[in-house]
Amino acid sequence: MTLKARILQPALPYMTAAALVLGLGSATFVHAQTVKQGNKTYKTIGEVKADLNQERTQWSVIDGHLAPGYESSAVWRIETFEMPDQADVQKQMREAMGSGQLGEEELKQMELMLKMLEEAGPLVEAMQGMGLGDMAAQENISIDITAFKPNEKDPFDVGRLTMHAGLAADVDPNDTPLHAYDVDIYYVIEGGNTLFMPEVAYWSDDSPEFDEPQITFTKLELNPDGSSRAQGHFKATLCRWEKAKMMQGVNTDDCMPIEGGFDTPLVFVKD
């Protein structure tokens, strides 16, 4: 599942038709000690480096996050996804449409999604009546690493790199290398200072003409009561995506490769 899909995850069960190596080895990172955003200064605690469109680039994992109260921009959690209530999803979408924060094109996209949800309603209710809705519930380990370019004027808004990896809940962290089964990687071009969606980004794509995005952990420590850490490498093809055209998906005619590695502590977050 892509991150675009997870952002809209509450609606996904009802909108099927709208579906949107460089291993670290013994390498040593040389990185900026701080990242500044506005009047705040964050400490670098981890690092991501990669060849992005054949240009060597480095990002910093920091002791802060876009979400208030988070102690790091690299976190892990135990997630349980269950099929949401259709009426609640429609209500949330209508509230978003009436918030005044969406542009004309975004409103059109949201109206189309809402229409498809309403048309799918009878089918969803029938599935739930047969108990099939429970099949959507599952538990997994979710790891999210967000890293920033220290020299950007607003590193939270431009040049941000985010990686998501999903692992089975019963995975043995010592059994490395571990290959994530749910991978999503995106690079923000514009409007990234938000927990919802950036304005423009390059997003990992698994179209038939591209290899599937990959995240592999060569070292993984997961301890809810203490220190955790992730080290590994990743590879993907990133294609241009615009929020104003989100129902069109990514533009596979405008893509760039990314391949690199990461080494960072993780903070456990309770859902």
Legacy VTK file of the C-alpha trace (Angstrom):
# vtk DataFile Version 3.0
C-alpha trace
ASCII
DATASET POLYDATA
POINTS 271 float
0.000 0.000 0.000
1.380 3.431 -0.907
1.591 6.324 1.506
-0.937 8.169 -0.610
-3.278 5.297 0.056
-2.517 5.285 3.796
-3.202 9.027 4.038
-6.650 8.278 2.608
-6.809 4.878 4.315
-10.156 5.413 6.084
-11.825 5.658 2.670
-9.960 2.921 0.841
-12.194 -0.080 1.649
-15.004 1.720 -0.197
-13.118 3.109 -3.222
-11.458 0.201 -4.999
-12.211 1.778 -8.355
-10.456 4.980 -7.292
-7.109 3.441 -6.366
-5.097 6.018 -6.722
22.279 -1.281 -3.720
23.769 0.962 -1.640
24.217 -0.967 1.623
25.740 0.972 4.507
28.330 -1.699 5.277
30.988 -0.015 7.367
30.413 3.421 5.812
30.718 6.405 8.134
28.279 9.280 7.811
29.522 12.868 7.936
26.478 14.996 8.592
25.247 18.359 9.784
24.821 18.433 13.551
21.625 20.511 13.468
18.660 21.317 11.244
17.002 24.736 11.492
13.374 25.410 10.731
12.111 28.911 11.471
13.232 29.832 14.974
13.693 26.190 16.027
16.878 24.141 15.923
16.778 20.337 15.874
19.604 17.942 16.635
20.661 15.387 14.026
20.356 11.855 15.458
20.465 9.722 12.311
21.235 9.858 8.618
19.951 8.907 5.199
22.097 9.196 2.102
21.315 8.192 -1.445
21.856 8.764 -5.122
18.763 10.740 -6.095
18.490 11.031 -9.855
22.226 10.209 -9.998
23.129 13.003 -7.556
24.582 12.127 -4.144
22.315 13.574 -1.440
22.223 13.455 2.358
19.370 13.977 4.802
19.251 14.248 8.587
16.931 12.383 10.943
16.138 14.767 13.800
14.948 14.833 17.404
11.595 16.299 16.406
8.731 15.768 14.013
5.969 17.495 12.082
3.590 16.018 14.655
3.768 17.835 18.014
5.183 15.814 20.893
7.134 13.308 18.821
10.707 12.838 20.032
12.086 11.855 16.629
11.390 11.944 12.907
12.073 8.183 12.824
9.449 6.139 14.661
7.976 2.680 14.878
4.632 1.427 16.111
2.433 -1.643 16.217
-0.528 -0.944 13.944
-3.921 -2.569 13.692
-6.041 -1.673 10.706
-9.750 -2.330 10.790
-12.391 -1.447 8.223
-13.800 1.968 9.233
-17.450 2.911 9.347
-18.584 4.188 5.954
-20.788 6.921 7.429
-17.875 8.282 9.471
-15.639 8.363 6.399
-18.231 10.263 4.377
-18.748 12.704 7.248
-15.010 13.404 7.482
-14.776 13.957 3.739
-17.703 16.412 3.765
-16.097 18.302 6.649
-12.850 18.538 4.679
-14.747 19.811 1.635
-16.455 22.484 3.755
-13.284 23.595 5.544
-12.349 26.180 2.920
-8.823 24.788 2.763
-9.194 22.921 -0.528
-8.700 24.461 -3.943
-11.160 24.145 -6.812
-9.408 21.162 -8.379
-9.012 19.440 -5.003
-12.746 19.887 -4.342
-13.527 18.203 -7.663
-11.276 15.292 -6.747
-12.908 14.952 -3.323
-16.411 15.105 -4.812
-15.531 12.263 -7.180
-14.195 10.152 -4.299
-17.299 10.847 -2.210
-19.571 9.847 -5.102
-17.765 6.543 -5.486
-18.024 5.878 -1.754
-21.761 6.477 -1.834
-22.209 4.185 -4.860
-20.190 1.444 -3.158
-22.246 1.676 0.041
-24.709 -1.188 -0.604
-21.888 -3.573 -1.543
-19.897 -2.700 1.573
-22.929 -3.165 3.815
-23.573 -6.577 2.264
-19.951 -7.608 2.879
-20.098 -6.446 6.477
-23.388 -8.300 6.924
-21.639 -11.501 5.898
-18.798 -10.830 8.327
-16.290 -10.158 5.559
-15.372 -6.783 6.997
-13.408 -8.523 9.736
-11.000 -9.838 7.114
-9.579 -6.328 6.782
-8.307 -6.297 10.359
-4.630 -7.090 10.656
-1.677 -6.202 12.852
1.778 -5.245 11.655
4.916 -3.339 12.580
5.112 0.064 10.942
8.434 1.930 10.601
8.494 5.509 9.326
11.692 7.448 8.708
11.499 11.122 7.734
14.714 12.988 6.985
15.468 16.584 6.088
18.027 18.527 4.066
19.885 20.695 6.602
20.689 23.502 4.149
17.173 24.115 2.861
15.606 27.441 3.888
12.586 25.504 5.162
13.637 21.836 5.399
10.204 20.795 6.663
8.604 22.148 3.493
11.073 21.335 0.697
13.465 18.437 0.073
12.011 16.134 2.712
12.446 12.384 2.222
10.002 9.983 3.855
10.160 6.199 3.908
7.569 3.774 5.218
8.142 0.067 5.781
5.698 -2.561 7.008
6.715 -5.846 8.626
4.670 -8.727 9.991
3.873 -8.349 13.688
5.544 -11.667 14.530
8.800 -10.905 12.701
12.089 -11.700 14.472
14.221 -8.491 14.301
17.358 -10.614 14.638
16.557 -12.538 11.471
18.215 -10.040 9.135
18.201 -9.128 6.354
14.505 -8.315 6.589
12.608 -7.220 3.488
9.610 -4.962 4.100
6.412 -6.096 2.388
4.695 -2.694 2.527
7.022 -0.012 1.142
6.425 3.632 0.337
9.025 6.325 -0.375
8.465 9.924 -1.380
10.484 13.097 -1.877
8.804 16.469 -1.328
9.228 19.207 -3.919
6.673 21.707 -2.616
4.298 22.162 0.289
5.637 19.482 2.608
5.075 21.262 5.918
1.881 19.337 6.611
0.742 16.022 8.069
-1.808 15.578 5.283
-0.370 15.778 1.768
2.389 17.818 0.113
1.492 19.930 -2.894
4.055 18.260 -5.161
6.219 15.220 -4.538
7.989 12.388 -6.296
6.413 9.152 -5.095
7.506 5.525 -5.295
5.625 3.660 -7.985
5.128 -0.033 -8.665
3.823 0.202 -12.222
4.748 -2.782 -14.428
7.515 -0.805 -16.149
9.333 -0.254 -12.831
10.763 -2.548 -10.169
8.829 -2.542 -6.911
10.186 -0.148 -4.244
12.390 -1.954 -1.736
13.439 -1.386 1.864
15.772 -3.945 3.458
16.835 -3.900 7.100
20.354 -5.172 7.760
20.047 -4.328 11.455
16.836 -3.848 13.410
16.328 -3.370 17.143
12.750 -2.923 18.358
12.279 -2.359 22.065
9.071 -0.614 23.252
10.657 -0.019 26.661
14.104 1.107 25.535
16.329 1.974 22.617
15.477 0.941 19.064
17.469 1.288 15.861
17.181 0.647 12.126
19.932 0.273 9.571
19.566 -0.812 5.975
19.178 0.191 2.370
16.429 1.084 -0.092
15.738 1.453 -3.792
12.818 2.854 -5.784
11.643 4.755 -8.832
9.970 8.025 -7.805
7.413 9.630 -10.132
5.857 13.090 -9.999
2.595 13.421 -8.072
0.474 16.517 -7.453
-2.177 16.892 -4.772
-4.387 18.881 -7.142
-4.415 15.853 -9.472
-4.340 13.098 -6.870
-7.007 10.978 -8.562
-4.780 10.751 -11.628
-2.005 9.070 -9.643
1.648 9.554 -10.508
3.005 10.746 -13.845
5.079 7.807 -15.073
6.571 10.021 -17.792
8.364 12.108 -15.135
10.337 9.804 -12.856
13.754 9.525 -11.212
15.630 6.711 -9.462
16.713 6.736 -5.833
19.009 4.235 -4.133
20.727 4.549 -0.785
21.058 3.629 2.874
19.935 4.715 6.341
21.142 4.432 9.913
19.001 5.897 12.679
17.607 5.332 16.158
13.844 4.785 16.319
11.317 6.019 18.866
8.401 3.765 19.790
5.006 5.435 19.421
1.842 4.055 20.980
-1.266 4.266 18.776
LINES 2 273
20 0 1 2 3 4 5 6 7 8 9 10 11 12 13 14 15 16 17 18 19
251 20 21 22 23 24 25 26 27 28 29 30 31 32 33 34 35 36 37 38 39 40 41 42 43 44 45 46 47 48 49 50 51 52 53 54 55 56 57 58 59 60 61 62 63 64 65 66 67 68 69 70 71 72 73 74 75 76 77 78 79 80 81 82 83 84 85 86 87 88 89 90 91 92 93 94 95 96 97 98 99 100 101 102 103 104 105 106 107 108 109 110 111 112 113 114 115 116 117 118 119 120 121 122 123 124 125 126 127 128 129 130 131 132 133 134 135 136 137 138 139 140 141 142 143 144 145 146 147 148 149 150 151 152 153 154 155 156 157 158 159 160 161 162 163 164 165 166 167 168 169 170 171 172 173 174 175 176 177 178 179 180 181 182 183 184 185 186 187 188 189 190 191 192 193 194 195 196 197 198 199 200 201 202 203 204 205 206 207 208 209 210 211 212 213 214 215 216 217 218 219 220 221 222 223 224 225 226 227 228 229 230 231 232 233 234 235 236 237 238 239 240 241 242 243 244 245 246 247 248 249 250 251 252 253 254 255 256 257 258 259 260 261 262 263 264 265 266 267 268 269 270
